[in-house]
Amino acid sequence: MKKHPLPYVSRRKMPVYMLVLHCSAQDTIGMIEVMHQYKVSSHYIVGYNGEITQTADDYDSAHHAGKSFWRGHEDLNQCSIGIEISNPTLGQTEYTKEQIDTLIKFLPELIAKYDIKQRNIIGHSDIAPTRKPDPGIAFPWKLLSEHGVGVWYDINDAGKMAEKDVAKLLNIIGYDTRTEESVLASCYAFRRRFLPDEVKIDNDIAHLVNNVYPVGDKSLKEGKKFLNALKAVAYKYLNM
Ligand SMILES: [Zn+2]
């Protein structure tokens, strides 16, 4: 592992209990330049060749999450490790095999080291659904779950979940449901992660960055497939 310490860190106020996955349309060097430009940081960067560069110590809080929310908590930089992964389309096209091999090996090590619960392994879009599209629909959540990284679901569990209210189901998982807009944005973040085939690819990256989700689209809360997946994921969260 390479090391390239960045100064944009502060001492943690809380122990690590969360893992946040990101992606950026830059290689490792480009990402470090951007971090200097905006005075932000992550703990690790995974380049296209799968090589890891550590940019902050785990015991420091890096500046990667921004305004965020998960399971009732905010200021998630304090309790999380942030990992940036290079992807030229902000996670809309496949990650490289080398990157996936690295994630399958490295993330379980971090999870074991800090005893990170599966419910707290999340994407940036899960904790900032109105602002962030990363790590995108191509992030291999299902595959990683088979290697002990993050929650996936069994659609047959949908029938075991009596709750039908979309906001309540999102809240069980951990999404921000404090306003109607945050519910809609969280519906989209959920689709990105758990129903990626249902989310349209936006080839215009600049447009995607400024239009993270279809603002005000009430149909985001609808659809049998969506509701069943939501119920199945919520069931998993309730039974972990
Ligand atoms: Zn991010």
Residues whose N, C-alpha, C, O or C-beta is under 5 A from the ligand:
A	BS01	ZN	H22 C23 H64 H124 D134
